């Protein structure tokens, strides 16, 4: 599968990779872009085209490694993208899973007590994910933005925390996968199958977005933070 490039028409890219719809939304791009190329759309929206195609390729190519060293401005733009991802997870995806799961509990719990375990597991995941989002927004991202503005001192602490943050994030998508496995293996035919499918696919979307969030952090954000911190420390 060919890599996405800036000279491609965004409409054709989206038609081929429909999973990119929420990604372009996080860049503030709305439908109605006609026959314009990614480069043209980025120019019109004051976006960095190289950063955008790197993130798009990370989303659709599991083995893709960006050939991009982030500038300070690109680092700020990456944080903005990740903040938008957090907002979508918090305001849309988590409530969507919860809405379908509560409907499933309402109609099927009396016939299938395994739903209680699934509901409790989701509550645990939701709490952990909300804590991670709060930590990112309140601690991690301000430190990264401080680095981009050449304020070094609070960044060194944040950089030292990167491995544990990554492990925490990776555990979340693994837990959601485990929850989907429980849903698939242990709900009997007595449960409402339409609602089961709705919960399953809502969880899959959430799991995939968390995994892609981690990919952006690992491939773009973390290397830039480490490189810029090293550069600042060398100049001290």
N, C-alpha and C positions, 0 to 999 in steps of 0.2 A: 504494500500500500504506500503510495507516494506521500512524501511530507507536504504539509500545508505551507505555502509560500505567500508572500505579500502581494504578488501579482495575480493571484487567483481571485475570482469573483466570490464574495462572501456568500451569496445566495447558493451557488453551486456547492460550496464547502458544507453549508448547513444542510442542504438536501442530501448530501452523501453521508454526513455525520450528524444526525438529528440530536444526538446527545449533547452537542455544543450549544444548543439553544440557551440553557441557563448560564453558560460561560459568557456569551456575548452580552447577555443581560447585565452581568456583573461589571462589564466594562461601560455600561450606560448606553449600549447600542440597542436600538429598537427596530422592530420589523419595518419594512418599506424601504430597504436599501437598494432596490432595483438591481442594475447590472454593475454596480460599482465594485472595484477591487478592494481587498482588505486595506491596502495602502491608502487608497483614496478615502475610505471611510475613517481610517485612523487620522488622516490629515484634517478632515472635516470636524472630527471630535476631539482634536488635540490629544491623541493617544499615541503611544510608542508602538509602532508597527512590529518591530523586532521582538519586543516583549510579548505582544499579543500572540504572534504566531508561535512563539516558544511555548506559551501556556496552552494554546490550542493543540499543538503537537503532543505535549505531555498528556493531554486528556485522551487522545485517540491512539497513541502509539506507546504501548507499555514499556518498550525498550529504548525509547527516545532519550538522548542525552543532549541538552541544549548547548550549542556552541555560542554562549553568550555570557560575558562578564558584566554584571549589572553596574551601571553608573549610579550615582546618588539619586538622580531623578527616577531612574528605573526601579531602584529599591523602594522609593516612596510609592511609586505606582503599583508595585507588587503588594505592598502592605495594604493599599487601598482595595485591590482585588480580593485579598484574603479577608479583609473586613467585610466586604460585600458578601463573600461566601458564608462567613459566620452569621451575618444578618439573615440570609436566606434560610440557613439551617434552623436558626432560632425562631424566626417569625413564620416560616412556611412549612419546612419539612418535618420538624418535630411535631408541630400541631397536626399535620396531616396524618402521620403515623398514629398519633394518639387518638385522633378522631375515628379512624377506621378500627383501631384496636378496641376502643370503648364500645363501638357498635357491635363488634364481634362478641365482646364479653356480655353485652346486654342480651343478645339473641341466642347465644350458644353456651354460656357458662354452665347452666343447669344440666346440659347434656355432656359437657366435656370439661372436667375439672382441671385438665392440663393448662387451660387458659389462665388460671390463677398464677401458675409458675411463669408463664410467658409474660403476663402483665407485670409481675414483680421484677422480672429480669429487665424489661423495657424501662421501668421506673429507675432502676439502678443505672442503666446506660444513659438515660436522659439527664439524670443528676450529674453524672461524670462529664458528659458532653457540655452541659451548661457551665460547669466549673472550668473546663478547658477554654471555652469561649471567653469567659470572664477574665481568666488569667492572660489570654492572648491580648484582649482589648485593653486591659488595665496595666499590664506589666510588660509583656513581650514586645508588642508593637510600639509603645512609646519609647522603649529602649532602642529599637531599630531605627525609629525616626530621629531620635537624638543622635545616633551614629551618622545618619545621612546628613544631619546638620552640623556635623563635626563636634558634637558634644560627646566626649569620649567616656567620661567617668562612669555613668550608669550602664554603659553598654557591655563592659567587660563581664559584669555579673550576669547579664542576660545571655551572653555568649556561652558562659560556663554552664548555663542551664539547658542549652540546646539538646544534648543527648537524652536527658530525662524527659524533656517535653516531647521529643520524637517517640520515645518508647511509650509514653502515655497515649499519644495520638494513635499509634499503631495498635495498641491494645483495644482501642475503641472500635475500629473497623472489624477486628477479629471477634469482638463480643457481639456485634451486630450480625456477623456471619453465623455465629453460634445460635443466636436467637432465630434467625431464618431457618436454620437446620432443625431447631426444636419445633417450629411451626410446621415444617414440611413432614417431619417424621412422626410426631406424636399427637396430631389432631386427627380425630377419626372423621368418617364421613358424616357423622351426626352434626358436626359444626357447619355453619353457613359457609359454603365453599366460595361464593362470590366475595364475601368479606375476607375470607382467608387469603384469597388472591390479592385483594386490595392491600391488606397489611403486608403481605410478602413483597410486593413490588414497591410499596412505599419504603420499606426497610432497605430494599436493594438500592433504590435511588439514594437514600441517605448514606448507606455504606460506600457506594461508589464516590459520592462527593467528598466524604471524609478521606478516602484513599487518594483522590486527586489533590485534595488540599495538602495532604502529606507530601505528595510528589512535588508540588510547587515549592513547598518549604525546603525539601531535601535537595532539589536540583537547582533552585535559584536563590531562595532567601538565605539559607544557612551558609552556603559558600561565599556569598557576598558579604554577609556579616563578619565572617571569619577573616576574609581578605581585607576588608576596610579596617577592622579592629587592629589587625597586624600592621597595616600601613600607619595608622594613627600612633600606635605604640612605638613604632620605629622613629617617628618624627618627634617624640617627646624628649 
